[in-house]
Amino acid sequence: MLDHNQKESKRWKDQSLYDFQLADKLLSDEHSISCFLFQQAAEKIIISYLVLRGTDKVWGSSISDLAEDCLAIDPTFDFLKSYGPILDKYLYSTRYPTYSISGSPFQIFDISDAEKAKELSNEVINFCEEKIKELQ
Protein backbone atom coordinates (compact mmCIF):
# COMPACT_ATOMS: atom_id res chain seq x y z
CA MET A 1 0.00 0.00 0.00
CA LEU A 2 1.13 3.45 -0.71
CA ASP A 3 1.86 5.44 2.42
CA HIS A 4 -0.19 8.32 1.02
CA ASN A 5 -3.27 6.10 0.62
CA GLN A 6 -2.91 4.85 4.19
CA LYS A 7 -2.68 8.36 5.60
CA GLU A 8 -5.58 9.65 3.55
CA SER A 9 -7.68 6.61 4.42
CA LYS A 10 -7.01 7.19 8.11
CA ARG A 11 -8.13 10.82 7.81
CA TRP A 12 -11.44 9.70 6.27
CA LYS A 13 -11.88 6.97 8.87
CA ASP A 14 -11.15 9.34 11.76
CA GLN A 15 -13.69 11.83 10.43
CA SER A 16 -16.23 9.04 10.01
CA LEU A 17 -15.85 7.98 13.63
CA TYR A 18 -16.04 11.59 14.80
CA ASP A 19 -19.26 12.15 12.82
CA PHE A 20 -20.74 8.97 14.28
CA GLN A 21 -19.89 9.99 17.85
CA LEU A 22 -21.33 13.47 17.33
CA ALA A 23 -24.50 12.02 15.78
CA ASP A 24 -24.85 9.71 18.76
CA LYS A 25 -24.59 12.65 21.17
CA LEU A 26 -27.32 14.49 19.25
CA LEU A 27 -29.55 11.46 18.75
CA SER A 28 -32.09 12.11 21.51
CA ASP A 29 -32.68 15.81 20.76
CA GLU A 30 -31.61 16.69 17.22
CA HIS A 31 -33.06 13.93 15.07
CA SER A 32 -32.65 15.36 11.60
CA ILE A 33 -29.04 16.43 12.12
CA SER A 34 -28.27 13.15 13.83
CA CYS A 35 -29.64 11.24 10.82
CA PHE A 36 -27.53 13.36 8.48
CA LEU A 37 -24.36 12.79 10.50
CA PHE A 38 -24.95 9.04 10.64
CA GLN A 39 -25.24 9.06 6.85
CA GLN A 40 -22.03 11.07 6.65
CA ALA A 41 -20.24 8.62 8.95
CA ALA A 42 -21.21 5.71 6.70
CA GLU A 43 -20.21 7.64 3.59
CA LYS A 44 -16.81 8.57 4.96
CA ILE A 45 -15.88 5.07 6.14
CA ILE A 46 -16.71 3.74 2.67
CA ILE A 47 -14.52 6.44 1.15
CA SER A 48 -11.77 5.47 3.61
CA TYR A 49 -11.93 1.92 2.25
CA LEU A 50 -11.93 3.07 -1.38
CA VAL A 51 -8.96 5.39 -0.80
CA LEU A 52 -7.02 2.59 0.87
CA ARG A 53 -7.76 0.36 -2.13
CA GLY A 54 -6.19 3.02 -4.34
CA THR A 55 -9.31 4.45 -5.97
CA ASP A 56 -8.08 7.61 -7.70
CA LYS A 57 -11.19 9.72 -7.45
CA VAL A 58 -14.19 9.12 -5.27
CA TRP A 59 -17.19 11.11 -6.43
CA GLY A 60 -20.43 11.81 -4.67
CA SER A 61 -21.99 11.30 -1.30
CA SER A 62 -24.58 8.66 -2.10
CA ILE A 63 -24.14 5.37 -0.26
CA SER A 64 -25.83 3.67 -3.22
CA ASP A 65 -23.28 5.09 -5.66
CA LEU A 66 -20.35 4.34 -3.39
CA ALA A 67 -21.65 0.78 -3.01
CA GLU A 68 -21.30 0.36 -6.78
CA ASP A 69 -17.67 1.46 -6.55
CA CYS A 70 -17.04 -1.03 -3.75
CA LEU A 71 -18.78 -3.88 -5.56
CA ALA A 72 -16.42 -3.43 -8.47
CA ILE A 73 -13.58 -4.23 -6.05
CA ASP A 74 -15.17 -6.66 -3.60
CA PRO A 75 -18.52 -8.45 -4.05
CA THR A 76 -19.00 -8.79 -0.28
CA PHE A 77 -20.14 -5.16 -0.25
CA ASP A 78 -23.45 -6.25 -1.82
CA PHE A 79 -25.35 -5.59 1.41
CA LEU A 80 -24.73 -1.87 0.87
CA LYS A 81 -27.15 -1.99 -2.04
CA SER A 82 -30.03 -2.40 0.40
CA TYR A 83 -28.68 0.10 2.96
CA GLY A 84 -27.95 2.79 0.39
CA PRO A 85 -31.49 3.99 -0.31
CA ILE A 86 -32.32 4.19 3.39
CA LEU A 87 -29.18 6.08 4.38
CA ASP A 88 -29.30 8.25 1.26
CA LYS A 89 -32.69 9.67 2.25
CA TYR A 90 -30.86 11.36 5.14
CA LEU A 91 -28.39 13.12 2.87
CA TYR A 92 -30.55 16.05 1.76
CA SER A 93 -34.00 15.65 3.27
CA THR A 94 -32.62 16.09 6.79
CA ARG A 95 -31.28 19.55 5.97
CA TYR A 96 -33.40 21.20 3.29
CA PRO A 97 -37.12 21.99 3.59
CA THR A 98 -37.55 21.72 -0.18
CA TYR A 99 -37.25 17.93 0.08
CA SER A 100 -40.57 17.64 1.90
CA ILE A 101 -44.03 19.06 1.40
CA SER A 102 -45.07 18.62 5.01
CA GLY A 103 -42.65 20.71 7.04
CA SER A 104 -39.04 21.40 7.78
CA PRO A 105 -36.56 18.61 8.50
CA PHE A 106 -36.37 19.32 12.23
CA GLN A 107 -40.15 18.79 12.38
CA ILE A 108 -40.30 15.63 10.29
CA PHE A 109 -37.56 13.35 11.56
CA ASP A 110 -38.00 11.63 14.90
CA ILE A 111 -36.11 9.37 17.28
CA SER A 112 -37.01 6.23 15.34
CA ASP A 113 -35.39 7.71 12.21
CA ALA A 114 -32.26 8.58 14.17
CA GLU A 115 -32.07 5.13 15.75
CA LYS A 116 -32.46 3.43 12.35
CA ALA A 117 -29.78 5.67 10.86
CA LYS A 118 -27.48 4.82 13.76
CA GLU A 119 -28.06 1.08 13.37
CA LEU A 120 -27.32 1.06 9.64
CA SER A 121 -24.38 3.42 9.93
CA ASN A 122 -22.88 1.31 12.69
CA GLU A 123 -23.14 -1.83 10.55
CA VAL A 124 -21.47 -0.10 7.61
CA ILE A 125 -18.68 1.22 9.83
CA ASN A 126 -18.03 -2.14 11.46
CA PHE A 127 -17.98 -3.92 8.11
CA CYS A 128 -15.66 -1.38 6.50
CA GLU A 129 -13.34 -1.33 9.50
CA GLU A 130 -12.90 -5.10 9.13
CA LYS A 131 -12.20 -4.72 5.42
CA ILE A 132 -9.68 -1.98 6.16
CA LYS A 133 -7.92 -4.16 8.77
CA GLU A 134 -7.62 -6.94 6.19
CA LEU A 135 -5.70 -4.56 3.92
CA GLN A 136 -3.22 -3.33 6.52
Residue pairs with C-beta under 8 A, 6 or more apart in sequence:
1 52
1 54
1 135
1 136
2 54
5 51
5 52
5 53
5 54
6 52
6 136
8 51
9 48
9 49
9 51
9 52
9 132
10 48
12 44
12 45
12 47
12 48
12 51
13 44
13 45
13 48
13 129
13 132
15 44
16 40
16 41
16 42
16 43
16 44
16 45
16 48
16 125
17 41
17 45
17 125
19 37
19 38
19 40
19 41
19 44
20 37
20 38
20 41
20 121
20 122
20 125
22 37
23 33
23 34
23 35
23 36
23 37
23 38
23 40
23 41
23 114
23 117
23 118
23 121
24 34
24 118
26 33
26 34
26 37
27 34
27 111
27 114
27 115
27 118
28 111
28 114
30 106
31 106
31 109
31 110
31 111
31 113
31 114
32 94
32 95
32 105
32 106
32 108
32 109
32 113
33 94
33 95
33 106
34 114
34 117
34 118
35 90
35 94
35 109
35 113
35 114
35 117
36 90
36 91
36 94
36 95
38 87
38 90
38 114
38 117
38 118
38 120
38 121
39 63
39 87
39 88
39 90
39 91
39 94
39 117
39 121
40 61
41 121
41 125
42 63
42 83
42 87
42 120
42 121
42 124
42 125
43 61
43 63
43 66
43 87
45 124
45 125
45 128
45 129
46 63
46 66
46 67
46 70
46 80
46 124
46 128
47 58
47 66
48 128
48 132
49 70
49 128
49 131
49 132
50 58
50 66
50 69
50 70
50 73
51 58
52 132
52 135
52 136
53 73
53 135
55 69
55 73
58 66
58 69
59 65
60 66
61 91
62 84
62 88
62 91
63 80
63 83
63 84
63 87
63 88
63 124
64 80
64 81
64 84
64 85
64 88
65 84
66 80
66 84
67 77
67 80
67 81
67 83
67 84
70 77
70 80
71 77
71 78
71 80
71 81
74 131
76 131
77 127
79 127
80 124
83 120
83 123
83 124
86 116
86 120
87 117
87 120
87 121
87 124
90 113
90 117
92 99
93 99
93 100
93 105
93 108
94 105
94 109
95 105
96 105
97 103
97 104
97 105
99 105
100 108
102 108
